Amino acid sequence: MHFDFTPEEERFRAEVRAFLDENLPPEGQRDAAFQVEWQRKVRARGWVGFSWPKQVGGGGASIAEQVILKEEMALRKAPPLGSCFMGLAWVGPALIEFGSEAQKARFIPDILDGKYQWCTGYSEPSSGSDLASLQCRALREGDHYVVDGQKIWTSIAMWSKWMILLVRTDFRTESKHEGITCLLVEMATPGITVRPIRNMSGGAMFAEVFFDGVKVPVENRLGAEGEGWRVTVSALAHERSGIAEVTGLQRSLESIKGLARRCLRGGGPASEDPAIRRRVARADTRIEAMRLNGLRALTKQLRGEPLGSETSVNKLHRANLEVELGELALEIEGSRGALAAGSDVVPDAGYWQRFALSWPEVVIGGGTPNIQRNIIAERILGLPKD
Amino acid sequence: MDFGFSEEQELLRAELRKFLAEHAPSAELRRIAETPEGFSRALWKQMAELGWLGLTVPEAYGGAGLGFVDWVVLLEETGRALLPSPLVSSALCAAALRGGSEAQRALWLPRLADGSAIGSVAILEASDHLAPEGVALAGRREGDGFVLSGEKLFVGDAGAADLFAVAFRTGDAPESISLALVERSAPGVAAEDLPGIDLTKRSGRLRLDGVRVPRAALLGEAGAAWPAVARLLDLGAFAAAAEAAGAAEAALQLTVSYAQQRIQFGSPIGRFQGVKHPLAEMYVDVESWKSLVYYAAWALDAGHPDAPLAVSRAKAYASEAFARIGIDCVQLHGGIGYTWEYDAQLFLKRSKWVRPAFGDADFHYQRVAALGEL
């Protein structure tokens, strides 16, 4: 058991640090021009799609190098590596595994360069946690498919140029996992209507997307017809290690400690209230457990052992923590916790109110906590499926 | 980077698991736990011969000279088996000897390693206060030593121990604490176990009535032992969390296999989310506190400054989560879980022993807050 990296890996860490010293201004000074420059520079270094094979333009990095890069970026609160978020998380990995050479050449460079956004057309009004029951249909007509149906909870649909879409091409299969096909759809195609949905924090990040006789060329099918479920599940397996999430939670907790020192509670600083202190420590302990769980999973990868459903454990921790940190912050604020942004009375300009109203984005998106519990119980503990 | 066990450590684990399954299955551990001594001398001897009692004792004193990461493997397995044994108490006494003289180490460490002597540590008193102020037992100066009269409580394996490392007060300043070796056979010493919820863990009272502690019996300097005592408390908390991880994992496995077999409403009850989800939560907790325990072991071995923080995180998590797991283990079994014959109750009772041992969840969370500069 040790936490050392090889001299070669440490050299890479030094290289990343030197790059950050030179190219990353303090947080307050990162304007739009910087963001553009940043994406160009990290792209030139091969750090966008760092884990992807070099043949497709990725970084071909080892697991240790990926960890080092993520750690260093997170420590310095650097902007994301690459701006095509869904493309990097979902589309690229699926293209690498299932895409034709023509599709890879057409889409991967643009994803790496962040030329435009992608969105993911997965959930439907009647198919959320039970995604494989999806009903949005595509019928083949000559050299194209005609898509009819609806998607929902589609993040950033209104700002996306392309969508990776799951449709049903065969309604007569025995298993609901068969008969699903994956299509790449240009959002400007006639027949597509995007209707943003306002969420409880007042903003709109996701949307409903309606398809009415939308024609998609067959060449934009990803993988074989009926193979769509495998394409999706495989992309799901390209899970992030959770390092960035842990760092984000650590930072939030540090800020909450600061908040507790500034807020009065019962005549003294909230930071001196033993009940508050216990909750801060409890959150700290769970964040540390997440960090260490991640390192155990990473060790398995480094040893070449297959990863199981370990990430579900940290997803549950994260879900609990995202909710708990928001609740803790508002309780620390006392009566001010019920205010919203817009007065000089609310602490931190209402940051914690927004925080406490935005957890569903990460807690529900990508699988609710109960779905994670099912995954752990069935895939790890071997309990019978529902 | 390698945050896992080595092949040797995995071999040790396999060997331990096989040995304990063979020699301390449920029926046998229940029999052992109900004997007056509360542990098996025969098993104790075998474990000594296999090198497990002296795992962390330096080789120069007859031990295996291994570290806390190795010790975790041992503790997870004795915890999994709910083995009744003074193993942890004796190892803590050996750890107390680290601050002793060469003569003390040469006399006692080989005997603790080969099992011919059983040790323990006596720190807490009636105030149940894990702080220098909690040590009120005053040493009265006599010649070059002290005389002790009073009572120590919650002393691990008090009934079995031959040797105690006793903390006592030698000045008015809060941290004027001394630590000395007291033999059970010395005049004025009486030690007994008190009845406990968990029959597989013994702890009790050490009575001292005019017990002479010569200078040669002191571990380190008089009045300067609080750091050593604090370290013993950390090691005790660490050991409790490590044993609890093994026990909780066994409780989870017991409940999972029951949920796979028990048929109600025409289906194994493990199919129902009301059963499935608490089991998933148990898994999340066990894996997470294992991670915290492993890191604490590494930090203790490495002498990392974060070791006390790492220990407190592990013990806080263990105390809180194991209490829940003990209850869920019984509850998810239904009526059978409430019976004496079925093992679920043994895990619930162990969780009651673990919860306060060397600091409960609140004690350790408060410490995490303080160490985290809140």
Interface residues (C-beta under 8 A of the other chain):
Chain A: M1 H2 F3 D4 F5 A64 V67 K257 A260 S271 P274 R277 R278 V280 A281 R282 D284 T285 R286 E288 A289 M290 L292 N293 L295 R296 L298 T299 K300 L302 R303 V313 L316 H317 N370 Q372 R373 N374 I376 A377 E378 I380 L381 G382 L383 P384 K385 D386
Chain B: M1 D2 F3 G4 F5 S6 V69 L252 V256 A259 Q260 S267 P268 G270 R271 Q273 V275 K276 H277 L279 A280 E281 Y283 V284 E287 S288 W289 S291 L292 Y294 Y295 A297 W298 R313 A316 Y317 E320 D362 H364 Y365 Q366 R367 V368 A369 A370 G372 E373 L374
